[in-house]
Amino acid sequence: MQRKNQIKLLEFKNVFGDTLRGVLNIVPGSKNLVIMMSGFERPGTTEIKFKVLSDALNKKNISSFRF
């Protein structure tokens, strides 16, 4: 039986006190993780291109974190 991916919303503070929010998509058994940073224009959690990339990575058994 294949286990379902886990999606977690994460929130943490950086060294400057800014709150960073992101989406962690965990593929069970994956030993790889890709971190996607959106920059200053828009958050990576809402950018459709990051969601599409995350889905493609998951199909290759790669977890991802986007913010």
KOLDRENTOR-404629 format. One line per field, with one value per residue (C-alpha): x, y, z; residue in three letters. Coordinates in nm, 2 decimals, always signed. Layout:
px	X ...
py	Y ...
pz	Z ...
r	ala ...
This chain:
px	+0.00 +0.14 +0.15 +0.01 +0.22 +0.21 +0.16 +0.25 +0.23 +0.54 +0.60 +0.93 +1.13 +1.46 +1.75 +1.60 +1.27 +1.07 +0.81 +0.86 +0.57 +0.60 +0.46 +0.65 +0.54 +0.68 +0.70 +0.72 +1.06 +1.22 +1.58 +1.58 +1.44 +1.43 +1.39 +1.22 +1.24 +1.02 +1.21 +1.05 +0.77 +0.52 +0.52 +0.62 +0.31 +0.08 +0.30 +0.14 +0.48 +0.61 +0.31 +0.35 +0.72 +0.65 +0.40 +0.65 +0.92 +0.68 +0.62 +1.00 +0.99 +1.15 +1.01 +0.99 +0.96 +0.85 +0.83
py	+0.00 +0.34 +0.60 +0.94 +1.25 +1.48 +1.86 +2.08 +2.46 +2.59 +2.92 +3.03 +3.35 +3.43 +3.60 +3.94 +3.85 +3.83 +3.56 +3.32 +3.09 +2.80 +2.47 +2.14 +1.85 +1.53 +1.22 +0.91 +0.74 +1.03 +1.11 +1.42 +1.77 +2.07 +2.41 +2.68 +3.04 +3.29 +3.61 +3.95 +3.96 +3.70 +3.43 +3.08 +2.94 +3.11 +3.10 +2.83 +2.76 +2.64 +2.42 +2.26 +2.21 +2.06 +1.82 +1.71 +1.66 +1.45 +1.22 +1.16 +1.08 +1.41 +1.61 +1.99 +2.31 +2.63 +2.98
pz	+0.00 -0.10 +0.17 +0.09 +0.08 +0.38 +0.33 +0.62 +0.65 +0.83 +1.00 +1.15 +1.22 +1.06 +1.23 +1.15 +1.32 +1.00 +0.99 +0.70 +0.59 +0.35 +0.24 +0.31 +0.09 +0.23 +0.01 +0.24 +0.20 +0.01 +0.10 -0.12 -0.07 -0.30 -0.14 -0.36 -0.27 -0.45 -0.38 -0.31 -0.57 -0.44 -0.19 -0.32 -0.14 -0.40 -0.71 -0.94 -1.11 -0.77 -0.71 -1.06 -0.99 -0.65 -0.80 -1.06 -0.80 -0.59 -0.88 -0.89 -0.52 -0.42 -0.13 -0.15 +0.06 -0.10 +0.05
r	met gln arg lys asn gln ile lys leu leu glu phe lys asn val phe gly asp thr leu arg gly val leu asn ile val pro gly ser lys asn leu val ile met met ser gly phe glu arg pro gly thr thr glu ile lys phe lys val leu ser asp ala leu asn lys lys asn ile ser ser phe arg phe
